Amino acid sequence: METTTATPWLTEEQQRIWRSFLGGTTVLMDRLDRDLRAAHGLSMPEYEILVRLSEAPGRSIRMAELADAVAHSRSRVTHTIARLERENIVVRGQCSEDGRGVSAVLTDHGFSVLEAAAHTHVQGVHDYLIENADAQDFIAMGRIMQNVVEQLHGKNF
């Protein structure tokens, strides 16, 4: 590997921590996804979309804004919404503000699916993450990840 003075190479300790972060986030997200799929037939990306819709006024968000909010491509969100629509979890319709865009709307059935899935998800987050960190470590992780989001995605993520 060629070295340059411009590249801030990781120290051995930084490399160890970085690899722990990668491995930990991968297995955490895989397990949370597996739990949701097994108990509720939902993937993590689907669950996140339902959460965003449930928090929006009228349980409705423009498709483009939803894609930005969950940091997925518009085509990926469109595909995911189509699957959720087949299950009557969401419906798509014209935006009420100007009639030009398309919004995704969480149905009452979708809200009950989300309510049930939320228990599984939150229990998993507690068991797999929170139980493995003391309060100060958890606060520090939140601060670091918020800084990363703000730097890479903007403050409105």
Legacy VTK file of the C-alpha trace (Angstrom):
# vtk DataFile Version 3.0
C-alpha trace
ASCII
DATASET POLYDATA
POINTS 157 float
0.000 0.000 0.000
1.353 3.377 -0.993
1.583 5.907 1.821
1.132 9.624 1.503
1.366 12.386 4.030
-2.151 13.568 3.059
-3.897 10.378 4.199
-4.583 10.239 7.938
-4.025 6.479 8.350
-5.759 4.857 11.281
-3.733 3.848 14.268
-3.919 0.217 15.318
-6.399 1.159 18.061
-8.526 3.239 15.670
-8.551 0.359 13.190
-9.657 -2.068 15.913
-12.469 0.286 16.982
-13.525 0.914 13.383
-13.766 -2.819 12.690
-15.734 -3.350 15.905
-18.130 -0.600 14.815
-18.595 -2.175 11.372
-19.104 -5.654 12.765
-21.390 -4.465 15.549
-23.654 -2.370 13.331
-23.879 -5.154 10.760
-24.905 -7.868 13.225
-27.202 -5.489 15.147
-29.112 -4.416 12.035
-29.248 -8.005 10.747
-30.692 -9.255 14.036
-33.235 -6.432 14.315
-34.281 -7.132 10.712
-34.539 -10.885 11.324
-36.654 -10.345 14.461
-39.084 -8.035 12.615
-39.344 -10.389 9.638
-39.964 -13.440 11.837
-42.558 -11.827 14.082
-44.280 -9.364 11.732
-43.219 -9.983 8.132
-41.546 -6.549 7.989
-37.984 -5.643 7.095
-36.027 -2.925 8.905
-36.365 -0.528 5.931
-40.131 -1.138 5.869
-40.356 -0.602 9.616
-38.435 2.683 9.346
-40.802 3.894 6.622
-43.816 3.062 8.805
-42.274 4.928 11.738
-41.677 8.023 9.574
-45.235 7.900 8.257
-46.696 7.454 11.744
-44.867 10.567 12.952
-45.958 12.760 10.021
-49.031 14.997 10.071
-51.951 12.968 8.761
-49.616 9.941 8.599
-48.699 11.148 5.113
-45.381 12.100 3.458
-44.475 12.938 -0.139
-42.595 10.031 -1.663
-39.528 12.177 -2.468
-39.395 13.495 1.105
-39.804 9.968 2.470
-36.853 8.760 0.386
-34.729 11.611 1.749
-35.875 10.969 5.327
-34.862 7.303 5.288
-31.773 7.923 3.105
-32.870 5.481 0.392
-33.145 5.997 -3.349
-36.515 7.050 -4.689
-36.780 3.831 -6.683
-36.092 1.717 -3.596
-38.747 3.574 -1.607
-41.225 3.244 -4.500
-40.615 -0.522 -4.603
-40.979 -0.821 -0.810
-44.169 1.270 -0.764
-45.617 -0.913 -3.547
-45.116 -4.009 -1.383
-46.628 -2.316 1.663
-49.538 -1.133 -0.477
-50.291 -4.727 -1.536
-50.616 -5.550 2.179
-52.953 -2.546 2.769
-50.356 -1.092 5.150
-49.985 2.100 3.105
-51.816 3.753 0.227
-50.515 6.204 -2.323
-52.354 9.307 -3.416
-51.962 12.785 -4.815
-50.453 15.343 -2.473
-53.148 17.462 -0.918
-51.052 20.668 -1.019
-50.590 21.008 -4.758
-51.855 17.811 -6.371
-48.600 17.338 -8.322
-46.661 14.939 -6.127
-47.466 11.510 -4.763
-47.744 10.856 -1.044
-47.571 7.654 0.936
-50.193 7.401 3.673
-50.151 4.945 6.578
-53.504 3.150 6.814
-55.227 2.292 10.085
-54.277 -1.347 9.453
-50.690 -0.235 8.841
-50.675 1.682 12.099
-51.751 -1.471 13.992
-49.010 -3.452 12.225
-46.516 -0.796 13.307
-47.794 -0.795 16.905
-47.224 -4.546 17.160
-43.821 -4.412 15.435
-42.641 -1.535 17.629
-42.646 -3.798 20.701
-40.377 -6.311 18.945
-38.068 -3.610 17.612
-37.708 -1.664 20.855
-37.132 -4.849 22.857
-34.386 -5.802 20.395
-32.727 -2.383 20.595
-32.805 -2.652 24.373
-31.505 -6.228 24.548
-28.862 -6.022 21.814
-27.592 -2.461 22.195
-28.619 -0.582 25.315
-27.851 -3.509 27.630
-24.316 -3.581 26.188
-23.466 0.053 26.926
-23.310 2.082 30.081
-25.181 5.397 30.058
-22.113 7.527 29.294
-21.016 5.296 26.401
-24.528 5.385 24.951
-24.654 9.188 25.206
-21.235 9.463 23.548
-22.323 7.137 20.728
-25.425 9.251 20.141
-23.379 12.437 20.023
-20.882 10.930 17.575
-23.557 9.511 15.282
-25.488 12.816 15.309
-22.295 14.618 14.270
-21.815 12.119 11.438
-25.405 12.571 10.252
-25.123 16.349 10.329
-21.827 16.320 8.446
-22.829 13.807 5.783
-26.584 14.190 5.375
-27.545 17.574 6.715
-29.291 18.592 9.896
-32.775 17.546 8.785
-32.141 13.813 8.674
LINES 1 158
157 0 1 2 3 4 5 6 7 8 9 10 11 12 13 14 15 16 17 18 19 20 21 22 23 24 25 26 27 28 29 30 31 32 33 34 35 36 37 38 39 40 41 42 43 44 45 46 47 48 49 50 51 52 53 54 55 56 57 58 59 60 61 62 63 64 65 66 67 68 69 70 71 72 73 74 75 76 77 78 79 80 81 82 83 84 85 86 87 88 89 90 91 92 93 94 95 96 97 98 99 100 101 102 103 104 105 106 107 108 109 110 111 112 113 114 115 116 117 118 119 120 121 122 123 124 125 126 127 128 129 130 131 132 133 134 135 136 137 138 139 140 141 142 143 144 145 146 147 148 149 150 151 152 153 154 155 156
